[in-house]
Every structure is written in C-alpha cells, then in structure tokens.
Amino acid sequence: MATAAAHRTAAAAAHDAQDTAATTAYERAFDAAVAADDRIEPRDWMPDAYRATLVRQIAQHAHSEIIGMQPEANWITRAPSLRRKAILMAKVQDEAGHGLYLYSAAETLGTGRDELLDKLHSGRQKYSSIFNYPTLTWADVGAIGWLVDGAAITNQVPLCRCSYGPYARAMVRICKEESFHQRQGYELLLALSNGTPEQHAMAQDAVDRWWWPSLMMFGPPDDASQHSAQSMAWKIKRHSNDELRRRFVDICVPQAESLGLALPDPDLRWNEERGHHDFGAIDWTEFWEVLKGNGPCNEQRITQRRRAHDEGAWVREAAAAHAAKHNGGTQGARA
Ligand code: BYC
C-alpha cells in the first residue's frame, strides 16, 4: 500500500511539474506578447489576475455607460428645442451602445452580462463616481458633455492601446462617439455663455458644480491607486491617474477661456517649470464617500437601474423566445 501511495504521489508530482513547466512557457509567451505591444486575444493564455483585472475594469466601465444615461435622460423631455432634443436622445442612445460593446468585451473573458448586471445591482461592482451627482439645470447637459465626456476621452484614448484586443477595439469606436459628445457639450455651453446674463450664469453654475467631480473621474491620486502599478505593467493602463488628470486640466484651461467661463479654482495657474497647470486640492473625502454609496444620487441611480432592469424583463424574455423560435425554425428547415 505504502509503495502504491508513494508511486501515486511521485506520479502526481511529475504531473504537477509538467503543468508548471507548461504554465511557465505560457507565462513567458504572455509576458513577451505584452512586452512587444502585441494584443492578447480571448483564446490566448493569460494569468488569472490579468483576466480578473480586465473584467473588473471593463465591467465598471460598462456599468458607468448605462448608469450615465440617467442624469442626461432627465433633460430629454425638457430640451429647449427640437434640435437639442434630437441631439440629446442620440447621445443617450450612444451611451447604451457603449455599454453593449463593453459588456460584449467582458463576455470574451468568460463573464456573462447577467452576472455583471447582478453584481452592479447588488452593489458588488462599482460605476463611475461622476454619475452620482444631480443634473439641476439644462446647462448641466452642456457641462457633462464638455467636462465629463472630455475627461472620459482623455482617460479612454490611451485605452485604445490597451493590451487586451477586444477592449482596445471597443474603445476606438467609443472614443469617436465621445468626441462628438464632447463637442456638443462645448457648443451648448458656448450658446448659453453668449446668451442672456441669466443663461451665462446658468452655464457658470453648472461648470462650478461639475469641475471637481470631473477631476475625480480619473481615480484616486497615484499613491492611493492600488491597481495602477500592475495594470500599467500589463499595459491595460498606459498612464497613471494623476498624469491623465494633469493632461485634462491643461486641455480645459484654454477651452474655458474661449467659452468665457471660469474654472472654480483660485489656485489654478500655469507652472512654467513643470510645463503644466498647478491646481487646488481635490476633496478626496468626498470621492471616497461617493464610492461608499453616500453621494447625492447613489440611491436614486441604483434604484432606477434595478427598476429599469425589472421592467425590461419581458423584453429579454420576448427576445429569448424569438431566438428560440428562430433557431428552432432553422433547425427544422435543415432537418
Ligand atoms: N469612480 O486603483 P484604482 C463615461 C475605484 S464612463 C468609481 O486607481 P484603477 C461616460 C477603482 O475601481 C466613465 N470608482 O483603480 C459614460 C478601485 O476600486 P475596486 C468610466 C473608482 O482601475 C456616459 C479603487 O477606486 N470610465 O466616461 O486602476 C456618459 C482604486 O482605484 C473611480 C471608465 O471606467 C471612479 N471615478 O483605475 C458620459 C474608464 N476611480 O475596483 C461619459 C476605464 C477609481 O478595487 N477605467 N475607482 O473596487 C479606468 O480607466 C480605471 O478603472 C480608473 C481607475 C482610472 C477609473
């Protein structure tokens, strides 16, 4: 018995050694692909932690797109003209599309949309902090387009070079659409800024409220960003949170000047030595509170999302029934 057991142990050890050798070879191939800036594709071997990080980030991104429909949809029925209404509806629909591309990218990693939505609805996965703020006036639609979509583009253009192929490719299309969104926000704010004194004041008030939350979109400061180092080593992220935030501030300052609107930061000034703008301290307590669920609209956003999901159950059932009938019909025809 002892001999047979020892034999089995030796066989298992040999098997493990073979497995380890194979894994090491796969790991080497993965590392080489990342180092060479090749894309990792769904069927390629990848470390479990790389897969988990991608699912976490892509899911959070997808959730942000669909929750992000709510603050702007709030103004569709009250848009001031048919033209503005048509543009806003198209933009909100684009966000749904972005969610779809991103959930599909996550599916290529083996995690289904149902599971991800379940995690969103039960608070186990996050969405962007920015969508927990209210849209109080029509000018907020402009401020979201200019600042929120502007921040999104600054963050997402480098993701077009992310090491994971399906995510990088989804980002190319998303960024093109986000550019249009950013321009419509800028154009809307310009019209208000050049309008009546009341309209100008409304535009300024919106910028005052959205500026700091937009800077928070880039995530915590680098020294508190737990995932950045590994994500950058894997070339999922190409720049740190603070680098992208600085880039965004530099882009916004001249745009605010052309808009005739002030950015609400008395400490904002050009630093010749650093070649960037210095800016005031971000209220990180507010950021972490919003992440914990204590922002002004967290409760409302997640309640609305759960309700929309429940009310859409019949659509999913009808689509599944249609697909089953269609597939059944095709099989029937083949038989
Ligand atoms: N909000 O180690 P860190 C859009 C979390 S959609 C909430 O730096 P990472 C748009 C972070 O998840 C905008 N949570 O993380 C849509 C982590 O917590 P967990 C969404 C945040 O991943 C419709 C913890 O804090 N864009 O633009 O290396 C209309 C520590 O952070 C936030 C994307 O999702 C935040 N702002 O870097 C208009 C882009 N920041 O997961 C516009 C893709 C951080 O450990 N995502 N956290 O529980 C990314 O680029 C990165 O995930 C982030 C964070 C830069 C956001």
Residues whose N, C-alpha, C, O or C-beta is under 5 A from the ligand:
A	BS01	BYC	Q57 Q60 H61 S64 E65 G68 E95 K126 Y127 S128 S129 V148 D149 A152 M216 M217 F218 G219 P220 A224 S225 Q226 H227 S228 S231
